[in-house]
Each structure stands twice: as structure tokens, then as C-alpha cells.
Amino acid sequence: MGFQRGFMNYGLMACVFVGTAGVGVLAYRLEGSPWRWPLVSLVLAGIGTIAGIFWIRKYVDRQTKASEQEVK
């Protein structure tokens, strides 16, 4: 797999993961702050976003394979 293909496939997920990790570190350091739990919810939303991206990719791949089989 070339760099460009890998970047296109995993660049968005890597960006979301890095942002989520940064917010997670901030939430970990803000002990006793009223902002801690909203930041934890942002971390969970980031993890959900990554899971959603994987699900959409699998769905699109299945649709593509199904349409290719219909053509044959």
C-alpha cells in the first residue's frame, strides 16, 4: 500500500484519534475541575466517531462488492 492510499484510508481516523488523545490527556489532568466530565464525553464522542468511520467504510466496501458482482 502506497503512502497516498494509506493516508486517504487512515488519515481522517488518525486525525480524530490524535485530537481525542489530546482531549483525553487534558481531561486526565483536570482533576476536580467542572470541565473534566464534558471533556470525557468529547473523548467518548471521538471514539464513537472512529467506530462510525470504520462502520461506514465496511458498509461502502460491501456495497461496492455487491454492485461489482451484479455487473459480472
N, CA, C and O atoms as a GROMACS GRO file, in nm:
protein
  288
    1MET      N    1   0.085  -0.117   0.000
    1MET     CA    2   0.000   0.000   0.000
    1MET      C    3   0.090   0.123   0.000
    1MET      O    4   0.180   0.135   0.083
    2GLY      N    5   0.064   0.212  -0.092
    2GLY     CA    6   0.143   0.334  -0.102
    2GLY      C    7   0.105   0.435   0.005
    2GLY      O    8   0.002   0.422   0.071
    3PHE      N    9   0.189   0.535   0.020
    3PHE     CA   10   0.166   0.637   0.122
    3PHE      C   11   0.035   0.711   0.098
    3PHE      O   12  -0.043   0.733   0.191
    4GLN      N   13   0.011   0.748  -0.027
    4GLN     CA   14  -0.110   0.826  -0.056
    4GLN      C   15  -0.236   0.745  -0.028
    4GLN      O   16  -0.332   0.797   0.029
    5ARG      N   17  -0.236   0.620  -0.066
    5ARG     CA   18  -0.353   0.535  -0.040
    5ARG      C   19  -0.373   0.514   0.110
    5ARG      O   20  -0.486   0.521   0.158
    6GLY      N   21  -0.266   0.490   0.182
    6GLY     CA   22  -0.276   0.474   0.327
    6GLY      C   23  -0.323   0.601   0.395
    6GLY      O   24  -0.403   0.596   0.489
    7PHE      N   25  -0.274   0.715   0.348
    7PHE     CA   26  -0.316   0.842   0.405
    7PHE      C   27  -0.465   0.867   0.379
    7PHE      O   28  -0.537   0.913   0.468
    8MET      N   29  -0.509   0.836   0.259
    8MET     CA   30  -0.651   0.857   0.227
    8MET      C   31  -0.740   0.762   0.306
    8MET      O   32  -0.852   0.798   0.343
    9ASN      N   33  -0.692   0.642   0.332
    9ASN     CA   34  -0.774   0.545   0.406
    9ASN      C   35  -0.774   0.571   0.556
    9ASN      O   36  -0.876   0.552   0.622
   10TYR      N   37  -0.661   0.613   0.611
   10TYR     CA   38  -0.649   0.621   0.756
   10TYR      C   39  -0.616   0.760   0.808
   10TYR      O   40  -0.604   0.777   0.930
   11GLY      N   41  -0.600   0.860   0.723
   11GLY     CA   42  -0.564   0.995   0.767
   11GLY      C   43  -0.671   1.058   0.854
   11GLY      O   44  -0.639   1.119   0.956
   12LEU      N   45  -0.798   1.045   0.815
   12LEU     CA   46  -0.906   1.103   0.893
   12LEU      C   47  -0.914   1.039   1.030
   12LEU      O   48  -0.930   1.107   1.131
   13MET      N   49  -0.903   0.907   1.034
   13MET     CA   50  -0.909   0.838   1.162
   13MET      C   51  -0.790   0.875   1.251
   13MET      O   52  -0.806   0.890   1.372
   14ALA      N   53  -0.674   0.890   1.192
   14ALA     CA   54  -0.557   0.930   1.270
   14ALA      C   55  -0.574   1.071   1.326
   14ALA      O   56  -0.537   1.098   1.440
   15CYS      N   57  -0.631   1.160   1.247
   15CYS     CA   58  -0.655   1.297   1.293
   15CYS      C   59  -0.754   1.298   1.409
   15CYS      O   60  -0.731   1.366   1.509
   16VAL      N   61  -0.862   1.225   1.398
   16VAL     CA   62  -0.960   1.218   1.506
   16VAL      C   63  -0.898   1.154   1.630
   16VAL      O   64  -0.923   1.198   1.742
   17PHE      N   65  -0.817   1.050   1.609
   17PHE     CA   66  -0.753   0.983   1.722
   17PHE      C   67  -0.657   1.077   1.796
   17PHE      O   68  -0.656   1.079   1.919
   18VAL      N   69  -0.577   1.153   1.723
   18VAL     CA   70  -0.482   1.245   1.786
   18VAL      C   71  -0.557   1.352   1.864
   18VAL      O   72  -0.519   1.385   1.976
   19GLY      N   73  -0.662   1.406   1.805
   19GLY     CA   74  -0.742   1.506   1.876
   19GLY      C   75  -0.808   1.449   2.000
   19GLY      O   76  -0.811   1.514   2.105
   20THR      N   77  -0.860   1.328   1.988
   20THR     CA   78  -0.923   1.262   2.102
   20THR      C   79  -0.822   1.233   2.210
   20THR      O   80  -0.852   1.249   2.329
   21ALA      N   81  -0.703   1.191   2.173
   21ALA     CA   82  -0.598   1.164   2.272
   21ALA      C   83  -0.558   1.292   2.345
   21ALA      O   84  -0.536   1.291   2.466
   22GLY      N   85  -0.548   1.402   2.272
   22GLY     CA   86  -0.514   1.529   2.335
   22GLY      C   87  -0.618   1.573   2.436
   22GLY      O   88  -0.585   1.618   2.546
   23VAL      N   89  -0.744   1.561   2.398
   23VAL     CA   90  -0.853   1.596   2.490
   23VAL      C   91  -0.854   1.500   2.609
   23VAL      O   92  -0.883   1.540   2.722
   24GLY      N   93  -0.823   1.373   2.584
   24GLY     CA   94  -0.817   1.275   2.693
   24GLY      C   95  -0.709   1.308   2.794
   24GLY      O   96  -0.731   1.296   2.914
   25VAL      N   97  -0.594   1.350   2.747
   25VAL     CA   98  -0.486   1.389   2.839
   25VAL      C   99  -0.528   1.512   2.918
   25VAL      O  100  -0.503   1.519   3.038
   26LEU      N  101  -0.592   1.606   2.853
   26LEU     CA  102  -0.639   1.726   2.922
   26LEU      C  103  -0.743   1.689   3.028
   26LEU      O  104  -0.739   1.741   3.140
   27ALA      N  105  -0.835   1.600   2.995
   27ALA     CA  106  -0.936   1.556   3.092
   27ALA      C  107  -0.872   1.484   3.209
   27ALA      O  108  -0.918   1.498   3.323
   28TYR      N  109  -0.768   1.408   3.183
   28TYR     CA  110  -0.699   1.335   3.289
   28TYR      C  111  -0.630   1.432   3.385
   28TYR      O  112  -0.626   1.408   3.506
   29ARG      N  113  -0.576   1.540   3.332
   29ARG     CA  114  -0.502   1.636   3.414
   29ARG      C  115  -0.592   1.731   3.492
   29ARG      O  116  -0.548   1.789   3.591
   30LEU      N  117  -0.717   1.748   3.451
   30LEU     CA  118  -0.807   1.844   3.516
   30LEU      C  119  -0.885   1.780   3.630
   30LEU      O  120  -1.008   1.779   3.629
   31GLU      N  121  -0.816   1.727   3.726
   31GLU     CA  122  -0.880   1.660   3.837
   31GLU      C  123  -0.954   1.763   3.923
   31GLU      O  124  -0.897   1.864   3.964
   32GLY      N  125  -1.080   1.737   3.950
   32GLY     CA  126  -1.160   1.826   4.033
   32GLY      C  127  -1.217   1.945   3.959
   32GLY      O  128  -1.283   2.029   4.020
   33SER      N  129  -1.194   1.956   3.830
   33SER     CA  130  -1.244   2.068   3.752
   33SER      C  131  -1.385   2.037   3.700
   33SER      O  132  -1.416   1.921   3.672
   34PRO      N  133  -1.470   2.139   3.687
   34PRO     CA  134  -1.603   2.113   3.630
   34PRO      C  135  -1.597   2.080   3.481
   34PRO      O  136  -1.697   2.034   3.424
   35TRP      N  137  -1.483   2.102   3.417
   35TRP     CA  138  -1.469   2.071   3.275
   35TRP      C  139  -1.426   1.927   3.250
   35TRP      O  140  -1.421   1.884   3.134
   36ARG      N  141  -1.395   1.853   3.354
   36ARG     CA  142  -1.343   1.717   3.335
   36ARG      C  143  -1.443   1.626   3.264
   36ARG      O  144  -1.406   1.560   3.167
   37TRP      N  145  -1.567   1.622   3.310
   37TRP     CA  146  -1.663   1.528   3.252
   37TRP      C  147  -1.711   1.569   3.114
   37TRP      O  148  -1.736   1.482   3.030
   38PRO      N  149  -1.726   1.700   3.085
   38PRO     CA  150  -1.753   1.733   2.944
   38PRO      C  151  -1.640   1.690   2.851
   38PRO      O  152  -1.665   1.650   2.737
   39LEU      N  153  -1.515   1.700   2.898
   39LEU     CA  154  -1.403   1.656   2.814
   39LEU      C  155  -1.403   1.504   2.798
   39LEU      O  156  -1.371   1.454   2.690
   40VAL      N  157  -1.440   1.433   2.902
   40VAL     CA  158  -1.451   1.287   2.892
   40VAL      C  159  -1.559   1.251   2.789
   40VAL      O  160  -1.543   1.156   2.712
   41SER      N  161  -1.669   1.326   2.789
   41SER     CA  162  -1.773   1.298   2.689
   41SER      C  163  -1.723   1.328   2.548
   41SER      O  164  -1.762   1.259   2.453
   42LEU      N  165  -1.637   1.428   2.530
   42LEU     CA  166  -1.577   1.453   2.400
   42LEU      C  167  -1.486   1.338   2.357
   42LEU      O  168  -1.482   1.302   2.239
   43VAL      N  169  -1.414   1.280   2.452
   43VAL     CA  170  -1.330   1.164   2.421
   43VAL      C  171  -1.417   1.047   2.374
   43VAL      O  172  -1.385   0.981   2.275
   44LEU      N  173  -1.526   1.024   2.444
   44LEU     CA  174  -1.616   0.915   2.404
   44LEU      C  175  -1.678   0.943   2.267
   44LEU      O  176  -1.697   0.851   2.188
   45ALA      N  177  -1.710   1.069   2.240
   45ALA     CA  178  -1.763   1.104   2.108
   45ALA      C  179  -1.658   1.082   1.999
   45ALA      O  180  -1.691   1.039   1.889
   46GLY      N  181  -1.532   1.110   2.029
   46GLY     CA  182  -1.424   1.085   1.934
   46GLY      C  183  -1.407   0.937   1.905
   46GLY      O  184  -1.387   0.897   1.790
   47ILE      N  185  -1.416   0.856   2.008
   47ILE     CA  186  -1.406   0.711   1.989
   47ILE      C  187  -1.526   0.662   1.907
   47ILE      O  188  -1.511   0.576   1.820
   48GLY      N  189  -1.644   0.717   1.935
   48GLY     CA  190  -1.762   0.681   1.856
   48GLY      C  191  -1.748   0.724   1.710
   48GLY      O  192  -1.795   0.654   1.620
   49THR      N  193  -1.684   0.838   1.688
   49THR     CA  194  -1.662   0.884   1.551
   49THR      C  195  -1.570   0.788   1.475
   49THR      O  196  -1.596   0.756   1.360
   50ILE      N  197  -1.464   0.744   1.541
   50ILE     CA  198  -1.373   0.649   1.478
   50ILE      C  199  -1.446   0.518   1.446
   50ILE      O  200  -1.429   0.461   1.338
   51ALA      N  201  -1.527   0.471   1.541
   51ALA     CA  202  -1.604   0.348   1.516
   51ALA      C  203  -1.702   0.369   1.401
   51ALA      O  204  -1.720   0.279   1.319
   52GLY      N  205  -1.764   0.486   1.395
   52GLY     CA  206  -1.856   0.516   1.286
   52GLY      C  207  -1.787   0.519   1.151
   52GLY      O  208  -1.842   0.472   1.051
   53ILE      N  209  -1.666   0.574   1.146
   53ILE     CA  210  -1.590   0.577   1.021
   53ILE      C  211  -1.559   0.435   0.975
   53ILE      O  212  -1.571   0.404   0.856
   54PHE      N  213  -1.517   0.349   1.068
   54PHE     CA  214  -1.490   0.209   1.031
   54PHE      C  215  -1.617   0.142   0.980
   54PHE      O  216  -1.612   0.068   0.881
   55TRP      N  217  -1.730   0.167   1.046
   55TRP     CA  218  -1.855   0.104   1.003
   55TRP      C  219  -1.894   0.151   0.864
   55TRP      O  220  -1.935   0.071   0.780
   56ILE      N  221  -1.882   0.282   0.838
   56ILE     CA  222  -1.917   0.336   0.706
   56ILE      C  223  -1.826   0.276   0.599
   56ILE      O  224  -1.872   0.242   0.490
   57ARG      N  225  -1.696   0.264   0.629
   57ARG     CA  226  -1.603   0.206   0.531
   57ARG      C  227  -1.642   0.063   0.498
   57ARG      O  228  -1.642   0.024   0.381
   58LYS      N  229  -1.676  -0.017   0.600
   58LYS     CA  230  -1.716  -0.155   0.575
   58LYS      C  231  -1.845  -0.160   0.494
   58LYS      O  232  -1.858  -0.244   0.404
   59TYR      N  233  -1.939  -0.072   0.524
   59TYR     CA  234  -2.066  -0.068   0.451
   59TYR      C  235  -2.043  -0.033   0.304
   59TYR      O  236  -2.099  -0.097   0.215
   60VAL      N  237  -1.961   0.068   0.280
   60VAL     CA  238  -1.934   0.109   0.141
   60VAL      C  239  -1.862  -0.002   0.066
   60VAL      O  240  -1.892  -0.028  -0.050
   61ASP      N  241  -1.766  -0.068   0.132
   61ASP     CA  242  -1.696  -0.179   0.068
   61ASP      C  243  -1.792  -0.292   0.031
   61ASP      O  244  -1.781  -0.351  -0.077
   62ARG      N  245  -1.885  -0.323   0.121
   62ARG     CA  246  -1.983  -0.428   0.091
   62ARG      C  247  -2.072  -0.389  -0.026
   62ARG      O  248  -2.103  -0.472  -0.111
   63GLN      N  249  -2.115  -0.262  -0.030
   63GLN     CA  250  -2.199  -0.216  -0.140
   63GLN      C  251  -2.124  -0.221  -0.273
   63GLN      O  252  -2.180  -0.257  -0.376
   64THR      N  253  -1.997  -0.184  -0.268
   64THR     CA  254  -1.916  -0.187  -0.390
   64THR      C  255  -1.899  -0.329  -0.440
   64THR      O  256  -1.911  -0.355  -0.560
   65LYS      N  257  -1.871  -0.422  -0.350
   65LYS     CA  258  -1.855  -0.563  -0.390
   65LYS      C  259  -1.986  -0.618  -0.445
   65LYS      O  260  -1.986  -0.693  -0.542
   66ALA      N  261  -2.098  -0.581  -0.384
   66ALA     CA  262  -2.228  -0.630  -0.432
   66ALA      C  263  -2.258  -0.576  -0.571
   66ALA      O  264  -2.309  -0.649  -0.656
   67SER      N  265  -2.228  -0.449  -0.595
   67SER     CA  266  -2.255  -0.392  -0.727
   67SER      C  267  -2.160  -0.451  -0.832
   67SER      O  268  -2.200  -0.467  -0.948
   68GLU      N  269  -2.038  -0.483  -0.795
   68GLU     CA  270  -1.944  -0.545  -0.889
   68GLU      C  271  -1.992  -0.687  -0.924
   68GLU      O  272  -1.978  -0.729  -1.039
   69GLN      N  273  -2.047  -0.759  -0.829
   69GLN     CA  274  -2.096  -0.895  -0.857
   69GLN      C  275  -2.219  -0.891  -0.946
   69GLN      O  276  -2.240  -0.982  -1.027
   70GLU      N  277  -2.302  -0.787  -0.934
   70GLU     CA  278  -2.420  -0.776  -1.019
   70GLU      C  279  -2.380  -0.750  -1.165
   70GLU      O  280  -2.448  -0.796  -1.257
   71VAL      N  281  -2.272  -0.678  -1.185
   71VAL     CA  282  -2.227  -0.645  -1.320
   71VAL      C  283  -2.173  -0.769  -1.390
   71VAL      O  284  -2.190  -0.783  -1.511
   72LYS      N  285  -2.110  -0.858  -1.317
   72LYS     CA  286  -2.050  -0.977  -1.377
   72LYS      C  287  -2.152  -1.076  -1.422
   72LYS      O  288  -2.117  -1.182  -1.475
   0.00000   0.00000   0.00000
